[in-house]
Amino acid sequence: MCNGFYLHIGVENMLLHFLCKHMVVANTAITLDIGIDGTNTSNSSDTELWPIMMNVVGFEEVLVAGCFYGSGKPKDDKDSPNEFLTPFVTEILEILASDGLLYRNERSEIKFRAFVMDAPARAFIMNTLMHSGYNSCTKCSIPGTRLSKRMIFHGVDHQLRTDSSFRDRTDINHHHSRDSTMIENLPIDCVKSVVVDPMHNVYLGVTKQLFILWIVDRKKPYSISAKNIRKLSVSIFEIAEQLPSEFCRKPRIMKFLKRYKATEFRQFTLYTLIILLQDILPEKYYYHFLKFHCAIRILSTLEDCLRNNALAHELLKDFIVEFGILYGYKNLSFNVHSSLHLAADVLHLQRPLDEYSAFKFENFLQYLKKVPRSNYRVLEQINNRFFEKFSVLNYEGDFKKRVRSNKVRKDGTFTNVYTNGMHLSVKEPNNYVLTNGSIFKITKIIKNHDKAYEICGLEVKYIEPFYDYPISSSQLNIFMSHRNLTRKKHVTLTLDDNVIKMARVKLNKKFVYLALIHCNK
């Protein structure tokens, strides 16, 4: 490449080591999510690292097929990503031509589920217009409009793009060239398989934009006053101590807004912002946000993302239409428009948002950029690091969570149990669960005669929906009570798939109970 160097570690090499490490049964179909993104390797130079990352669906581990290191994006003489993608695509096509990956003397079929990239990387890899272009939406043919020196996207009913229209260059203004890209040689749907990434679009996109409108913009109908911003920070500080251990990052006060991470915006969107804004944001803006919250909550829940997919799509359409009216048409950004296509991606993949988001790839990217100890022979250092991993037969992975044992009390009961992706405890804030529409406070954890864990709890009384618009919050397993009262009779529950962990938040004399949905079970 004209601006850097490329290291191809190999799809087959990575997958074979992965399959052996996890002792995957031979002749098992391998479904991949592909992540491609770039990151700066140094604050003092323009060098970037662009890995082609793979994730086998059903596992947390991220693999690297190849990696570019150089000045800026990995482009060739034609300003195209084709040279960068050629080794990866060529090897994939060779594996497919051989009827799959040869593993333990049998062929394992390789499939692609999703290509997960942020908007700039998506436009670069697909060789289409950037998100600041007039015809830049990868999902539909909405024409952009220049307003107040910004590119805005107005409207919700536009013709959808298809795989054939993309490959045939029906909308030539969407593409940089009539020439096909390397990515089109793969057996994928170039529109449906290249998804709108929830992490960048929803949390770092729409939610962050709303925060900036509320907090940074001044003297607007939707602006939050300085007094209420201080009140909001106090409430965030109070809530942070009440969140269960599944929240990997506790929310920070408003002065750190510019430094908020995607996980913080996700926590606000799915859980606490509906509580924090209730008495702070003007009513019509608060109800408008509730539509966005409900839609994202539906699309993030395993049971609801398909069953109520149409409802989520309608809520997002209403949210976008009202967005321009409430916040001004100049704020109808690419991210606001792209959220219109989230429900369709979920329906196509048959999985909730977080299962195919870029979180896993971003976490790995932060690790990968720290692998080189210096800027001298960066790719060689990365190659050596992966070779060392392969050489250690019992290597467990960089992101494998430690397994912690349960503490046994003198009476034979347990203080904690870690099961089905949940941390349950007899102590706050990990001591509330939901089952069959009832909320229980855990008081005891025991093992039955079959050595299965059971919990004893007291049922919380007088619960009701937290909100009734645009739908009842009880449909999303969000409840409220004005008093923290429980029934005296203990109930014993077996820890099965019907038990859902709850977060309980007390604020302004209200107790709000929210089902956890962002944690994998």
Order of alpha helices (4+ residues) and beta strands (2+ residues): beta-alpha-beta-beta-beta-beta-alpha-beta-beta-beta-alpha-beta-beta-alpha-beta-alpha-alpha-alpha-alpha-alpha-alpha-alpha-alpha-alpha-alpha-alpha-beta-beta-beta-beta-beta-beta-beta-beta-beta-beta
